[in-house]
Amino acid sequence: MRTIQDEFSQNAQNYTRYNIIQSKVIDQLMALVEDSPASVLDIGCGSGGVYEAIAWEMDRFVGVDFAEGMLALHPEGEEIQLEVLDFNDPLGFERFAGEQFDRIFSASALQWASDLDRTLAQIATLEAPVSLAIFTSGTFETLHQTAGIPPLLRSREVVLRLASRYFEAEMTTLRYTLAFSSVREMFRYIKRSGVGGARGILSVGQMKELMRRYPLSYLEYEIVLIHEPQRRADDFS
Ligand SMILES: C[S@@+](CC[C@H](N)C(=O)[O-])C[C@H]1O[C@@H](n2cnc3c(N)ncnc32)[C@H](O)[C@@H]1O
C-alpha cells in the first residue's frame, strides 16, 4: 500500500510546481512573526519552503521530515541541519529534549499527524513559541461531499481545541479557492500537490463519476494558523 511518505517522496520533484496554496500559507504564517529567531526547528520542512521564506539571519535551522525525497531538495548550508523524523513516532522528538529553539515552525504538514493531540503535546515539551499551519476539513469540502466520503482531515474546531490545550496562541483561519480550466486539470493538481493523502479509496470508475459530478470549477482549502507571539516565561515552569 502506498503510504503518505511514499506519496511525498515520489511527488517531491513536482512539489515546488504544485504548491500554490502552501506557498500562500507560508507567506501568511511568516507575516505573523515579529521576532527574528536565531534557532529554528521546522517540522515537515519538505523541500524548504519555510527556510526560503525566512528573511533574517539564523545561527541554526533544523529541518525534519520523514520523506527523504523531499529533504533531498531542501537547501543546504552551514547553519542547516536536516534530519529524517516521523512526527507520528511517539519518541520522535526525544532527540531534541534539552535543546533550545527560539521558534518552532510547521507549515502544511501536521494535518497528517495520526494523533495530533500527542504530536502537539510533544512539540509543546520543546518549550519554544510555535508558528503552525494546519489544513482542516474545509479543504476539498465539496469534493468529499460530492464523492459521498467523509472529510479526510480534522475539522477546524477540533484543531483549534487541540491547539488551545498546549499553546497560548493567536488562531487565524485562512480560506482559499484555486480555480482550474478543466476538471481533469483539477484532479491532476490534487494528485501532484501531495494533498491526496494516499487515500486511494475510490476506484477508477468512482473517480470518473466524481469528476463528472463535481459542481465547482475550483478547489476549496481551509487552514488554521496557530501562532504564539512569545511564550511567557512562566510557561516554562
Ligand atoms: C505539503 S508538504 C509541506 C512542506 C513545507 N513545510 C512547505 O510548507 O512547503 C508536507 C510535508 O510534511 C511531510 N510529512 C507528512 N507526514 C509526516 C510525518 N509523519 N513526519 C514527518 N514529516 C511528514 C511530508 O513529507 C511533506 O514534506
The ligand as an ORCA input file, in Angstrom:
! r2SCAN-3c Opt
* xyz 0 1
  C       2.626     19.840      1.960
  S       4.286     19.485      2.404
  C       4.802     20.990      3.207
  C       6.298     21.202      3.128
  C       6.776     22.556      3.656
  N       6.564     22.668      5.089
  C       6.070     23.670      2.917
  O       5.223     24.333      3.515
  O       6.375     23.865      1.723
  C       4.062     18.389      3.802
  C       5.351     17.805      4.306
  O       5.054     17.077      5.501
  C       5.824     15.888      5.496
  N       5.184     14.916      6.396
  C       3.944     14.368      6.286
  N       3.744     13.495      7.289
  C       4.887     13.496      8.039
  C       5.293     12.780      9.211
  N       4.501     11.870      9.782
  N       6.513     13.049      9.747
  C       7.343     13.955      9.144
  N       7.028     14.648      8.025
  C       5.811     14.414      7.477
  C       5.824     15.469      4.043
  O       6.878     14.573      3.755
  C       5.977     16.809      3.339
  O       7.335     17.147      3.123
*
